[in-house]
Structures are given as C-alpha cells and as structure tokens.
Amino acid sequence: MALNPLSSAEILAWQRRHRLDIEPFEHAALDRLDALYLSHQSVKE
C-alpha cells in the first residue's frame, strides 16, 4: 500500500464527525504537516 496525502474529502469528513470547523490557516497547517510526514516516510524506505 502506498501512502497518499490527505484528501479534502477526508478532512471534511473528520470535521463533520467531530462537529468542528477548522480555519483556513489550520487547513494550510494540515497540508504542510501531511507533506512533511509523507516526505519523511519516503526517506525511511
């Protein structure tokens, strides 16, 4: 199985499940953290 970035649909589903609205800067932070995680995982392999 390959790692893939979080999709907008997954983030929206998480928000609905937890009844939260995240701010635009939080979306940007999630995107940056996700990219960092994926780049770190690709170095380990």
Secondary structure, DSSP 8 states (H G I E B T S, - for coil): -------HHHHHHHHHHHT----HHHHHHHHHHHHHHHHHHHHH-
